Amino acid sequence: MGFKLVRGAYMSSERKLANSLCVESPVHNRINDTHHCFNKCASFMLDEVSTGGGGLIVATHNLESGTTVSYAANWIPKRE
């Protein structure tokens, strides 16, 4: 199974869709909330795949998140 973790790319369309459906927007209002949520989700996924049940590709244009995820990935024990 694969997952796609996205942030920022669909902000405008997600807000418009939520507004048209009269539901709360799934987009965070503050950038720090976005950073925290993305990093937390990436960390959760890394923990899950570290047991050997799958793989994960994380792509981001945000240097801080890329560095955070890369650092965390280096602590995952290598599978044999």
mmCIF file of the N, C-alpha and C atoms, coordinates in Angstrom:
data_MODEL
# 
_entry.id   MODEL 
# 
loop_
_atom_site.group_PDB 
_atom_site.id 
_atom_site.type_symbol 
_atom_site.label_atom_id 
_atom_site.label_alt_id 
_atom_site.label_comp_id 
_atom_site.label_asym_id 
_atom_site.label_entity_id 
_atom_site.label_seq_id 
_atom_site.pdbx_PDB_ins_code 
_atom_site.Cartn_x 
_atom_site.Cartn_y 
_atom_site.Cartn_z 
_atom_site.occupancy 
_atom_site.B_iso_or_equiv 
_atom_site.pdbx_formal_charge 
_atom_site.auth_seq_id 
_atom_site.auth_comp_id 
_atom_site.auth_asym_id 
_atom_site.auth_atom_id 
_atom_site.pdbx_PDB_model_num 
ATOM 1   N N  . MET A 1 1  ? 0.837   -1.163 0.000  1.00 0.00 ? 1  MET A N  1 
ATOM 2   C CA . MET A 1 1  ? 0.000   0.000  0.000  1.00 0.00 ? 1  MET A CA 1 
ATOM 3   C C  . MET A 1 1  ? 0.890   1.236  0.000  1.00 0.00 ? 1  MET A C  1 
ATOM 4   N N  . GLY A 1 2  ? 0.477   2.261  -0.704 1.00 0.00 ? 2  GLY A N  1 
ATOM 5   C CA . GLY A 1 2  ? 1.242   3.494  -0.760 1.00 0.00 ? 2  GLY A CA 1 
ATOM 6   C C  . GLY A 1 2  ? 0.438   4.679  -0.261 1.00 0.00 ? 2  GLY A C  1 
ATOM 7   N N  . PHE A 1 3  ? 1.134   5.677  0.182  1.00 0.00 ? 3  PHE A N  1 
ATOM 8   C CA . PHE A 1 3  ? 0.512   6.898  0.683  1.00 0.00 ? 3  PHE A CA 1 
ATOM 9   C C  . PHE A 1 3  ? 1.216   8.100  0.094  1.00 0.00 ? 3  PHE A C  1 
ATOM 10  N N  . LYS A 1 4  ? 0.471   9.169  -0.072 1.00 0.00 ? 4  LYS A N  1 
ATOM 11  C CA . LYS A 1 4  ? 1.027   10.424 -0.555 1.00 0.00 ? 4  LYS A CA 1 
ATOM 12  C C  . LYS A 1 4  ? 0.743   11.490 0.489  1.00 0.00 ? 4  LYS A C  1 
ATOM 13  N N  . LEU A 1 5  ? 1.773   12.044 1.043  1.00 0.00 ? 5  LEU A N  1 
ATOM 14  C CA . LEU A 1 5  ? 1.649   13.101 2.045  1.00 0.00 ? 5  LEU A CA 1 
ATOM 15  C C  . LEU A 1 5  ? 1.979   14.415 1.351  1.00 0.00 ? 5  LEU A C  1 
ATOM 16  N N  . VAL A 1 6  ? 0.991   15.303 1.259  1.00 0.00 ? 6  VAL A N  1 
ATOM 17  C CA . VAL A 1 6  ? 1.131   16.544 0.501  1.00 0.00 ? 6  VAL A CA 1 
ATOM 18  C C  . VAL A 1 6  ? 0.876   17.732 1.403  1.00 0.00 ? 6  VAL A C  1 
ATOM 19  N N  . ARG A 1 7  ? 1.606   18.791 1.162  1.00 0.00 ? 7  ARG A N  1 
ATOM 20  C CA . ARG A 1 7  ? 1.296   20.035 1.851  1.00 0.00 ? 7  ARG A CA 1 
ATOM 21  C C  . ARG A 1 7  ? 1.540   21.193 0.901  1.00 0.00 ? 7  ARG A C  1 
ATOM 22  N N  . GLY A 1 8  ? 0.592   22.094 0.897  1.00 0.00 ? 8  GLY A N  1 
ATOM 23  C CA . GLY A 1 8  ? 0.738   23.315 0.116  1.00 0.00 ? 8  GLY A CA 1 
ATOM 24  C C  . GLY A 1 8  ? 0.274   23.237 -1.324 1.00 0.00 ? 8  GLY A C  1 
ATOM 25  N N  . ALA A 1 9  ? 0.443   22.115 -1.964 1.00 0.00 ? 9  ALA A N  1 
ATOM 26  C CA . ALA A 1 9  ? 0.181   22.024 -3.395 1.00 0.00 ? 9  ALA A CA 1 
ATOM 27  C C  . ALA A 1 9  ? -1.281  22.254 -3.770 1.00 0.00 ? 9  ALA A C  1 
ATOM 28  N N  . TYR A 1 10 ? -2.178  21.870 -2.919 1.00 0.00 ? 10 TYR A N  1 
ATOM 29  C CA . TYR A 1 10 ? -3.596  21.947 -3.250 1.00 0.00 ? 10 TYR A CA 1 
ATOM 30  C C  . TYR A 1 10 ? -4.364  22.911 -2.351 1.00 0.00 ? 10 TYR A C  1 
ATOM 31  N N  . MET A 1 11 ? -3.687  23.876 -1.754 1.00 0.00 ? 11 MET A N  1 
ATOM 32  C CA . MET A 1 11 ? -4.326  24.763 -0.783 1.00 0.00 ? 11 MET A CA 1 
ATOM 33  C C  . MET A 1 11 ? -5.550  25.470 -1.357 1.00 0.00 ? 11 MET A C  1 
ATOM 34  N N  . SER A 1 12 ? -5.420  26.105 -2.502 1.00 0.00 ? 12 SER A N  1 
ATOM 35  C CA . SER A 1 12 ? -6.528  26.870 -3.082 1.00 0.00 ? 12 SER A CA 1 
ATOM 36  C C  . SER A 1 12 ? -7.705  25.980 -3.437 1.00 0.00 ? 12 SER A C  1 
ATOM 37  N N  . SER A 1 13 ? -7.427  24.873 -4.125 1.00 0.00 ? 13 SER A N  1 
ATOM 38  C CA . SER A 1 13 ? -8.528  23.999 -4.544 1.00 0.00 ? 13 SER A CA 1 
ATOM 39  C C  . SER A 1 13 ? -9.195  23.320 -3.350 1.00 0.00 ? 13 SER A C  1 
ATOM 40  N N  . GLU A 1 14 ? -8.429  22.963 -2.324 1.00 0.00 ? 14 GLU A N  1 
ATOM 41  C CA . GLU A 1 14 ? -9.017  22.342 -1.128 1.00 0.00 ? 14 GLU A CA 1 
ATOM 42  C C  . GLU A 1 14 ? -9.927  23.325 -0.395 1.00 0.00 ? 14 GLU A C  1 
ATOM 43  N N  . ARG A 1 15 ? -9.490  24.568 -0.288 1.00 0.00 ? 15 ARG A N  1 
ATOM 44  C CA . ARG A 1 15 ? -10.324 25.582 0.374  1.00 0.00 ? 15 ARG A CA 1 
ATOM 45  C C  . ARG A 1 15 ? -11.607 25.829 -0.409 1.00 0.00 ? 15 ARG A C  1 
ATOM 46  N N  . LYS A 1 16 ? -11.507 25.918 -1.735 1.00 0.00 ? 16 LYS A N  1 
ATOM 47  C CA . LYS A 1 16 ? -12.694 26.131 -2.569 1.00 0.00 ? 16 LYS A CA 1 
ATOM 48  C C  . LYS A 1 16 ? -13.656 24.953 -2.454 1.00 0.00 ? 16 LYS A C  1 
ATOM 49  N N  . LEU A 1 17 ? -13.126 23.738 -2.499 1.00 0.00 ? 17 LEU A N  1 
ATOM 50  C CA . LEU A 1 17 ? -13.971 22.550 -2.394 1.00 0.00 ? 17 LEU A CA 1 
ATOM 51  C C  . LEU A 1 17 ? -14.671 22.500 -1.045 1.00 0.00 ? 17 LEU A C  1 
ATOM 52  N N  . ALA A 1 18 ? -13.938 22.745 0.018  1.00 0.00 ? 18 ALA A N  1 
ATOM 53  C CA . ALA A 1 18 ? -14.534 22.737 1.359  1.00 0.00 ? 18 ALA A CA 1 
ATOM 54  C C  . ALA A 1 18 ? -15.630 23.788 1.464  1.00 0.00 ? 18 ALA A C  1 
ATOM 55  N N  . ASN A 1 19 ? -15.371 24.964 0.918  1.00 0.00 ? 19 ASN A N  1 
ATOM 56  C CA . ASN A 1 19 ? -16.365 26.036 0.954  1.00 0.00 ? 19 ASN A CA 1 
ATOM 57  C C  . ASN A 1 19 ? -17.623 25.641 0.181  1.00 0.00 ? 19 ASN A C  1 
ATOM 58  N N  . SER A 1 20 ? -17.450 25.021 -0.980 1.00 0.00 ? 20 SER A N  1 
ATOM 59  C CA . SER A 1 20 ? -18.606 24.621 -1.792 1.00 0.00 ? 20 SER A CA 1 
ATOM 60  C C  . SER A 1 20 ? -19.421 23.517 -1.122 1.00 0.00 ? 20 SER A C  1 
ATOM 61  N N  . LEU A 1 21 ? -18.770 22.717 -0.271 1.00 0.00 ? 21 LEU A N  1 
ATOM 62  C CA . LEU A 1 21 ? -19.461 21.637 0.441  1.00 0.00 ? 21 LEU A CA 1 
ATOM 63  C C  . LEU A 1 21 ? -19.929 22.061 1.832  1.00 0.00 ? 21 LEU A C  1 
ATOM 64  N N  . CYS A 1 22 ? -19.657 23.322 2.183  1.00 0.00 ? 22 CYS A N  1 
ATOM 65  C CA . CYS A 1 22 ? -20.028 23.862 3.502  1.00 0.00 ? 22 CYS A CA 1 
ATOM 66  C C  . CYS A 1 22 ? -19.410 23.048 4.642  1.00 0.00 ? 22 CYS A C  1 
ATOM 67  N N  . VAL A 1 23 ? -18.151 22.680 4.454  1.00 0.00 ? 23 VAL A N  1 
ATOM 68  C CA . VAL A 1 23 ? -17.416 21.962 5.496  1.00 0.00 ? 23 VAL A CA 1 
ATOM 69  C C  . VAL A 1 23 ? -16.149 22.750 5.829  1.00 0.00 ? 23 VAL A C  1 
ATOM 70  N N  . GLU A 1 24 ? -15.547 22.407 6.953  1.00 0.00 ? 24 GLU A N  1 
ATOM 71  C CA . GLU A 1 24 ? -14.321 23.076 7.375  1.00 0.00 ? 24 GLU A CA 1 
ATOM 72  C C  . GLU A 1 24 ? -13.167 22.723 6.437  1.00 0.00 ? 24 GLU A C  1 
ATOM 73  N N  . SER A 1 25 ? -12.360 23.692 6.120  1.00 0.00 ? 25 SER A N  1 
ATOM 74  C CA . SER A 1 25 ? -11.205 23.469 5.254  1.00 0.00 ? 25 SER A CA 1 
ATOM 75  C C  . SER A 1 25 ? -10.190 22.563 5.950  1.00 0.00 ? 25 SER A C  1 
ATOM 76  N N  . PRO A 1 26 ? -9.618  21.605 5.217  1.00 0.00 ? 26 PRO A N  1 
ATOM 77  C CA . PRO A 1 26 ? -8.595  20.736 5.804  1.00 0.00 ? 26 PRO A CA 1 
ATOM 78  C C  . PRO A 1 26 ? -7.213  21.398 5.846  1.00 0.00 ? 26 PRO A C  1 
ATOM 79  N N  . VAL A 1 27 ? -7.114  22.622 5.333  1.00 0.00 ? 27 VAL A N  1 
ATOM 80  C CA . VAL A 1 27 ? -5.837  23.325 5.261  1.00 0.00 ? 27 VAL A CA 1 
ATOM 81  C C  . VAL A 1 27 ? -5.597  24.089 6.563  1.00 0.00 ? 27 VAL A C  1 
ATOM 82  N N  . HIS A 1 28 ? -4.404  23.945 7.118  1.00 0.00 ? 28 HIS A N  1 
ATOM 83  C CA . HIS A 1 28 ? -4.049  24.670 8.343  1.00 0.00 ? 28 HIS A CA 1 
ATOM 84  C C  . HIS A 1 28 ? -3.989  26.167 8.079  1.00 0.00 ? 28 HIS A C  1 
ATOM 85  N N  . ASN A 1 29 ? -4.364  26.952 9.081  1.00 0.00 ? 29 ASN A N  1 
ATOM 86  C CA . ASN A 1 29 ? -4.346  28.408 8.951  1.00 0.00 ? 29 ASN A CA 1 
ATOM 87  C C  . ASN A 1 29 ? -2.973  29.011 9.212  1.00 0.00 ? 29 ASN A C  1 
ATOM 88  N N  . ARG A 1 30 ? -2.125  28.313 9.950  1.00 0.00 ? 30 ARG A N  1 
ATOM 89  C CA . ARG A 1 30 ? -0.797  28.841 10.295 1.00 0.00 ? 30 ARG A CA 1 
ATOM 90  C C  . ARG A 1 30 ? 0.286   27.910 9.765  1.00 0.00 ? 30 ARG A C  1 
ATOM 91  N N  . ILE A 1 31 ? 1.343   28.487 9.246  1.00 0.00 ? 31 ILE A N  1 
ATOM 92  C CA . ILE A 1 31 ? 2.425   27.700 8.651  1.00 0.00 ? 31 ILE A CA 1 
ATOM 93  C C  . ILE A 1 31 ? 3.091   26.783 9.672  1.00 0.00 ? 31 ILE A C  1 
ATOM 94  N N  . ASN A 1 32 ? 3.221   27.235 10.906 1.00 0.00 ? 32 ASN A N  1 
ATOM 95  C CA . ASN A 1 32 ? 3.837   26.375 11.925 1.00 0.00 ? 32 ASN A CA 1 
ATOM 96  C C  . ASN A 1 32 ? 2.987   25.144 12.209 1.00 0.00 ? 32 ASN A C  1 
ATOM 97  N N  . ASP A 1 33 ? 1.661   25.279 12.127 1.00 0.00 ? 33 ASP A N  1 
ATOM 98  C CA . ASP A 1 33 ? 0.780   24.118 12.279 1.00 0.00 ? 33 ASP A CA 1 
ATOM 99  C C  . ASP A 1 33 ? 0.997   23.137 11.128 1.00 0.00 ? 33 ASP A C  1 
ATOM 100 N N  . THR A 1 34 ? 1.200   23.685 9.941  1.00 0.00 ? 34 THR A N  1 
ATOM 101 C CA . THR A 1 34 ? 1.469   22.848 8.769  1.00 0.00 ? 34 THR A CA 1 
ATOM 102 C C  . THR A 1 34 ? 2.782   22.086 8.937  1.00 0.00 ? 34 THR A C  1 
ATOM 103 N N  . HIS A 1 35 ? 3.836   22.795 9.355  1.00 0.00 ? 35 HIS A N  1 
ATOM 104 C CA . HIS A 1 35 ? 5.128   22.138 9.578  1.00 0.00 ? 35 HIS A CA 1 
ATOM 105 C C  . HIS A 1 35 ? 4.991   21.010 10.599 1.00 0.00 ? 35 HIS A C  1 
ATOM 106 N N  . HIS A 1 36 ? 4.359   21.315 11.716 1.00 0.00 ? 36 HIS A N  1 
ATOM 107 C CA . HIS A 1 36 ? 4.213   20.333 12.797 1.00 0.00 ? 36 HIS A CA 1 
ATOM 108 C C  . HIS A 1 36 ? 3.434   19.106 12.320 1.00 0.00 ? 36 HIS A C  1 
ATOM 109 N N  . CYS A 1 37 ? 2.324   19.328 11.645 1.00 0.00 ? 37 CYS A N  1 
ATOM 110 C CA . CYS A 1 37 ? 1.487   18.218 11.183 1.00 0.00 ? 37 CYS A CA 1 
ATOM 111 C C  . CYS A 1 37 ? 2.230   17.353 10.157 1.00 0.00 ? 37 CYS A C  1 
ATOM 112 N N  . PHE A 1 38 ? 2.879   17.987 9.195  1.00 0.00 ? 38 PHE A N  1 
ATOM 113 C CA . PHE A 1 38 ? 3.610   17.240 8.172  1.00 0.00 ? 38 PHE A CA 1 
ATOM 114 C C  . PHE A 1 38 ? 4.710   16.399 8.803  1.00 0.00 ? 38 PHE A C  1 
ATOM 115 N N  . ASN A 1 39 ? 5.492   17.013 9.688  1.00 0.00 ? 39 ASN A N  1 
ATOM 116 C CA . ASN A 1 39 ? 6.590   16.290 10.331 1.00 0.00 ? 39 ASN A CA 1 
ATOM 117 C C  . ASN A 1 39 ? 6.081   15.151 11.203 1.00 0.00 ? 39 ASN A C  1 
ATOM 118 N N  . LYS A 1 40 ? 4.977   15.380 11.895 1.00 0.00 ? 40 LYS A N  1 
ATOM 119 C CA . LYS A 1 40 ? 4.391   14.338 12.745 1.00 0.00 ? 40 LYS A CA 1 
ATOM 120 C C  . LYS A 1 40 ? 3.883   13.167 11.892 1.00 0.00 ? 40 LYS A C  1 
ATOM 121 N N  . CYS A 1 41 ? 3.217   13.475 10.779 1.00 0.00 ? 41 CYS A N  1 
ATOM 122 C CA . CYS A 1 41 ? 2.722   12.421 9.891  1.00 0.00 ? 41 CYS A CA 1 
ATOM 123 C C  . CYS A 1 41 ? 3.874   11.633 9.269  1.00 0.00 ? 41 CYS A C  1 
ATOM 124 N N  . ALA A 1 42 ? 4.909   12.332 8.827  1.00 0.00 ? 42 ALA A N  1 
ATOM 125 C CA . ALA A 1 42 ? 6.070   11.654 8.241  1.00 0.00 ? 42 ALA A CA 1 
ATOM 126 C C  . ALA A 1 42 ? 6.746   10.762 9.275  1.00 0.00 ? 42 ALA A C  1 
ATOM 127 N N  . SER A 1 43 ? 6.862   11.248 10.499 1.00 0.00 ? 43 SER A N  1 
ATOM 128 C CA . SER A 1 43 ? 7.469   10.455 11.573 1.00 0.00 ? 43 SER A CA 1 
ATOM 129 C C  . SER A 1 43 ? 6.648   9.197  11.849 1.00 0.00 ? 43 SER A C  1 
ATOM 130 N N  . PHE A 1 44 ? 5.330   9.342  11.884 1.00 0.00 ? 44 PHE A N  1 
ATOM 131 C CA . PHE A 1 44 ? 4.445   8.194  12.098 1.00 0.00 ? 44 PHE A CA 1 
ATOM 132 C C  . PHE A 1 44 ? 4.646   7.153  10.998 1.00 0.00 ? 44 PHE A C  1 
ATOM 133 N N  . MET A 1 45 ? 4.692   7.612  9.736  1.00 0.00 ? 45 MET A N  1 
ATOM 134 C CA . MET A 1 45 ? 4.869   6.679  8.627  1.00 0.00 ? 45 MET A CA 1 
ATOM 135 C C  . MET A 1 45 ? 6.230   5.995  8.690  1.00 0.00 ? 45 MET A C  1 
ATOM 136 N N  . LEU A 1 46 ? 7.269   6.729  9.054  1.00 0.00 ? 46 LEU A N  1 
ATOM 137 C CA . LEU A 1 46 ? 8.591   6.113  9.198  1.00 0.00 ? 46 LEU A CA 1 
ATOM 138 C C  . LEU A 1 46 ? 8.576   5.033  10.268 1.00 0.00 ? 46 LEU A C  1 
ATOM 139 N N  . ASP A 1 47 ? 7.908   5.300  11.378 1.00 0.00 ? 47 ASP A N  1 
ATOM 140 C CA . ASP A 1 47 ? 7.795   4.291  12.438 1.00 0.00 ? 47 ASP A CA 1 
ATOM 141 C C  . ASP A 1 47 ? 7.096   3.042  11.925 1.00 0.00 ? 47 ASP A C  1 
ATOM 142 N N  . GLU A 1 48 ? 6.035   3.235  11.147 1.00 0.00 ? 48 GLU A N  1 
ATOM 143 C CA . GLU A 1 48 ? 5.272   2.098  10.632 1.00 0.00 ? 48 GLU A CA 1 
ATOM 144 C C  . GLU A 1 48 ? 6.092   1.251  9.661  1.00 0.00 ? 48 GLU A C  1 
ATOM 145 N N  . VAL A 1 49 ? 6.802   1.882  8.738  1.00 0.00 ? 49 VAL A N  1 
ATOM 146 C CA . VAL A 1 49 ? 7.562   1.096  7.758  1.00 0.00 ? 49 VAL A CA 1 
ATOM 147 C C  . VAL A 1 49 ? 8.841   0.521  8.349  1.00 0.00 ? 49 VAL A C  1 
ATOM 148 N N  . SER A 1 50 ? 9.271   1.026  9.484  1.00 0.00 ? 50 SER A N  1 
ATOM 149 C CA . SER A 1 50 ? 10.502  0.507  10.092 1.00 0.00 ? 50 SER A CA 1 
ATOM 150 C C  . SER A 1 50 ? 10.353  -0.933 10.564 1.00 0.00 ? 50 SER A C  1 
ATOM 151 N N  . THR A 1 51 ? 9.116   -1.408 10.704 1.00 0.00 ? 51 THR A N  1 
ATOM 152 C CA . THR A 1 51 ? 8.883   -2.790 11.118 1.00 0.00 ? 51 THR A CA 1 
ATOM 153 C C  . THR A 1 51 ? 9.013   -3.761 9.951  1.00 0.00 ? 51 THR A C  1 
ATOM 154 N N  . GLY A 1 52 ? 9.200   -3.235 8.751  1.00 0.00 ? 52 GLY A N  1 
ATOM 155 C CA . GLY A 1 52 ? 9.403   -4.091 7.589  1.00 0.00 ? 52 GLY A CA 1 
ATOM 156 C C  . GLY A 1 52 ? 8.156   -4.335 6.778  1.00 0.00 ? 52 GLY A C  1 
ATOM 157 N N  . GLY A 1 53 ? 7.080   -3.632 7.088  1.00 0.00 ? 53 GLY A N  1 
ATOM 158 C CA . GLY A 1 53 ? 5.825   -3.868 6.397  1.00 0.00 ? 53 GLY A CA 1 
ATOM 159 C C  . GLY A 1 53 ? 5.608   -3.070 5.136  1.00 0.00 ? 53 GLY A C  1 
ATOM 160 N N  . GLY A 1 54 ? 6.587   -2.335 4.672  1.00 0.00 ? 54 GLY A N  1 
ATOM 161 C CA . GLY A 1 54 ? 6.383   -1.542 3.465  1.00 0.00 ? 54 GLY A CA 1 
ATOM 162 C C  . GLY A 1 54 ? 7.515   -0.569 3.245  1.00 0.00 ? 54 GLY A C  1 
ATOM 163 N N  . GLY A 1 55 ? 7.265   0.372  2.394  1.00 0.00 ? 55 GLY A N  1 
ATOM 164 C CA . GLY A 1 55 ? 8.259   1.390  2.087  1.00 0.00 ? 55 GLY A CA 1 
ATOM 165 C C  . GLY A 1 55 ? 7.613   2.756  2.067  1.00 0.00 ? 55 GLY A C  1 
ATOM 166 N N  . LEU A 1 56 ? 8.437   3.768  2.022  1.00 0.00 ? 56 LEU A N  1 
ATOM 167 C CA . LEU A 1 56 ? 7.929   5.134  2.084  1.00 0.00 ? 56 LEU A CA 1 
ATOM 168 C C  . LEU A 1 56 ? 8.814   6.047  1.261  1.00 0.00 ? 56 LEU A C  1 
ATOM 169 N N  . ILE A 1 57 ? 8.178   6.899  0.499  1.00 0.00 ? 57 ILE A N  1 
ATOM 170 C CA . ILE A 1 57 ? 8.873   7.975  -0.197 1.00 0.00 ? 57 ILE A CA 1 
ATOM 171 C C  . ILE A 1 57 ? 8.304   9.276  0.334  1.00 0.00 ? 57 ILE A C  1 
ATOM 172 N N  . VAL A 1 58 ? 9.180   10.151 0.793  1.00 0.00 ? 58 VAL A N  1 
ATOM 173 C CA . VAL A 1 58 ? 8.759   11.458 1.289  1.00 0.00 ? 58 VAL A CA 1 
ATOM 174 C C  . VAL A 1 58 ? 9.372   12.511 0.378  1.00 0.00 ? 58 VAL A C  1 
ATOM 175 N N  . ALA A 1 59 ? 8.528   13.380 -0.166 1.00 0.00 ? 59 ALA A N  1 
ATOM 176 C CA . ALA A 1 59 ? 9.009   14.456 -1.031 1.00 0.00 ? 59 ALA A CA 1 
ATOM 177 C C  . ALA A 1 59 ? 8.475   15.781 -0.509 1.00 0.00 ? 59 ALA A C  1 
ATOM 178 N N  . THR A 1 60 ? 9.346   16.753 -0.401 1.00 0.00 ? 60 THR A N  1 
ATOM 179 C CA . THR A 1 60 ? 8.930   18.067 0.075  1.00 0.00 ? 60 THR A CA 1 
ATOM 180 C C  . THR A 1 60 ? 9.858   19.132 -0.490 1.00 0.00 ? 60 THR A C  1 
ATOM 181 N N  . HIS A 1 61 ? 9.327   20.323 -0.665 1.00 0.00 ? 61 HIS A N  1 
ATOM 182 C CA . HIS A 1 61 ? 10.139  21.471 -1.066 1.00 0.00 ? 61 HIS A CA 1 
ATOM 183 C C  . HIS A 1 61 ? 10.615  22.240 0.159  1.00 0.00 ? 61 HIS A C  1 
ATOM 184 N N  . ASN A 1 62 ? 10.203  21.793 1.346  1.00 0.00 ? 62 ASN A N  1 
ATOM 185 C CA . ASN A 1 62 ? 10.543  22.489 2.579  1.00 0.00 ? 62 ASN A CA 1 
ATOM 186 C C  . ASN A 1 62 ? 11.824  21.901 3.151  1.00 0.00 ? 62 ASN A C  1 
ATOM 187 N N  . LEU A 1 63 ? 12.863  22.704 3.230  1.00 0.00 ? 63 LEU A N  1 
ATOM 188 C CA . LEU A 1 63 ? 14.168  22.230 3.690  1.00 0.00 ? 63 LEU A CA 1 
ATOM 189 C C  . LEU A 1 63 ? 14.112  21.685 5.109  1.00 0.00 ? 63 LEU A C  1 
ATOM 190 N N  . GLU A 1 64 ? 13.404  22.372 5.999  1.00 0.00 ? 64 GLU A N  1 
ATOM 191 C CA . GLU A 1 64 ? 13.312  21.927 7.395  1.00 0.00 ? 64 GLU A CA 1 
ATOM 192 C C  . GLU A 1 64 ? 12.693  20.538 7.498  1.00 0.00 ? 64 GLU A C  1 
ATOM 193 N N  . SER A 1 65 ? 11.588  20.325 6.806  1.00 0.00 ? 65 SER A N  1 
ATOM 194 C CA . SER A 1 65 ? 10.935  19.015 6.863  1.00 0.00 ? 65 SER A CA 1 
ATOM 195 C C  . SER A 1 65 ? 11.785  17.943 6.201  1.00 0.00 ? 65 SER A C  1 
ATOM 196 N N  . GLY A 1 66 ? 12.410  18.273 5.087  1.00 0.00 ? 66 GLY A N  1 
ATOM 197 C CA . GLY A 1 66 ? 13.277  17.306 4.425  1.00 0.00 ? 66 GLY A CA 1 
ATOM 198 C C  . GLY A 1 66 ? 14.423  16.874 5.322  1.00 0.00 ? 66 GLY A C  1 
ATOM 199 N N  . THR A 1 67 ? 15.012  17.830 6.007  1.00 0.00 ? 67 THR A N  1 
ATOM 200 C CA . THR A 1 67 ? 16.106  17.535 6.933  1.00 0.00 ? 67 THR A CA 1 
ATOM 201 C C  . THR A 1 67 ? 15.613  16.708 8.109  1.00 0.00 ? 67 THR A C  1 
ATOM 202 N N  . THR A 1 68 ? 14.461  17.076 8.661  1.00 0.00 ? 68 THR A N  1 
ATOM 203 C CA . THR A 1 68 ? 13.889  16.356 9.803  1.00 0.00 ? 68 THR A CA 1 
ATOM 204 C C  . THR A 1 68 ? 13.604  14.904 9.450  1.00 0.00 ? 68 THR A C  1 
ATOM 205 N N  . VAL A 1 69 ? 12.962  14.681 8.302  1.00 0.00 ? 69 VAL A N  1 
ATOM 206 C CA . VAL A 1 69 ? 12.618  13.322 7.884  1.00 0.00 ? 69 VAL A CA 1 
ATOM 207 C C  . VAL A 1 69 ? 13.878  12.527 7.550  1.00 0.00 ? 69 VAL A C  1 
ATOM 208 N N  . SER A 1 70 ? 14.818  13.153 6.882  1.00 0.00 ? 70 SER A N  1 
ATOM 209 C CA . SER A 1 70 ? 16.072  12.474 6.544  1.00 0.00 ? 70 SER A CA 1 
ATOM 210 C C  . SER A 1 70 ? 16.821  12.044 7.801  1.00 0.00 ? 70 SER A C  1 
ATOM 211 N N  . TYR A 1 71 ? 16.883  12.919 8.777  1.00 0.00 ? 71 TYR A N  1 
ATOM 212 C CA . TYR A 1 71 ? 17.548  12.605 10.041 1.00 0.00 ? 71 TYR A CA 1 
ATOM 213 C C  . TYR A 1 71 ? 16.855  11.429 10.732 1.00 0.00 ? 71 TYR A C  1 
ATOM 214 N N  . ALA A 1 72 ? 15.520  11.477 10.787 1.00 0.00 ? 72 ALA A N  1 
ATOM 215 C CA . ALA A 1 72 ? 14.762  10.400 11.436 1.00 0.00 ? 72 ALA A CA 1 
ATOM 216 C C  . ALA A 1 72 ? 14.955  9.074  10.702 1.00 0.00 ? 72 ALA A C  1 
ATOM 217 N N  . ALA A 1 73 ? 14.989  9.124  9.376  1.00 0.00 ? 73 ALA A N  1 
ATOM 218 C CA . ALA A 1 73 ? 15.151  7.895  8.588  1.00 0.00 ? 73 ALA A CA 1 
ATOM 219 C C  . ALA A 1 73 ? 16.501  7.235  8.846  1.00 0.00 ? 73 ALA A C  1 
ATOM 220 N N  . ASN A 1 74 ? 17.507  8.023  9.135  1.00 0.00 ? 74 ASN A N  1 
ATOM 221 C CA . ASN A 1 74 ? 18.832  7.459  9.417  1.00 0.00 ? 74 ASN A CA 1 
ATOM 222 C C  . ASN A 1 74 ? 18.872  6.645  10.702 1.00 0.00 ? 74 ASN A C  1 
ATOM 223 N N  . TRP A 1 75 ? 17.902  6.830  11.575 1.00 0.00 ? 75 TRP A N  1 
ATOM 224 C CA . TRP A 1 75 ? 17.865  6.095  12.845 1.00 0.00 ? 75 TRP A CA 1 
ATOM 225 C C  . TRP A 1 75 ? 17.079  4.792  12.749 1.00 0.00 ? 75 TRP A C  1 
ATOM 226 N N  . ILE A 1 76 ? 16.469  4.537  11.591 1.00 0.00 ? 76 ILE A N  1 
ATOM 227 C CA . ILE A 1 76 ? 15.734  3.286  11.406 1.00 0.00 ? 76 ILE A CA 1 
ATOM 228 C C  . ILE A 1 76 ? 16.749  2.164  11.179 1.00 0.00 ? 76 ILE A C  1 
ATOM 229 N N  . PRO A 1 77 ? 16.633  1.080  11.940 1.00 0.00 ? 77 PRO A N  1 
ATOM 230 C CA . PRO A 1 77 ? 17.565  -0.042 11.746 1.00 0.00 ? 77 PRO A CA 1 
ATOM 231 C C  . PRO A 1 77 ? 17.467  -0.595 10.324 1.00 0.00 ? 77 PRO A C  1 
ATOM 232 N N  . LYS A 1 78 ? 18.599  -0.942 9.752  1.00 0.00 ? 78 LYS A N  1 
ATOM 233 C CA . LYS A 1 78 ? 18.633  -1.502 8.397  1.00 0.00 ? 78 LYS A CA 1 
ATOM 234 C C  . LYS A 1 78 ? 18.071  -2.914 8.402  1.00 0.00 ? 78 LYS A C  1 
ATOM 235 N N  . ARG A 1 79 ? 17.251  -3.206 7.377  1.00 0.00 ? 79 ARG A N  1 
ATOM 236 C CA . ARG A 1 79 ? 16.704  -4.559 7.228  1.00 0.00 ? 79 ARG A CA 1 
ATOM 237 C C  . ARG A 1 79 ? 17.701  -5.428 6.491  1.00 0.00 ? 79 ARG A C  1 
ATOM 238 N N  . GLU A 1 80 ? 17.682  -6.700 6.810  1.00 0.00 ? 80 GLU A N  1 
ATOM 239 C CA . GLU A 1 80 ? 18.593  -7.630 6.128  1.00 0.00 ? 80 GLU A CA 1 
ATOM 240 C C  . GLU A 1 80 ? 17.860  -8.470 5.137  1.00 0.00 ? 80 GLU A C  1 
# 
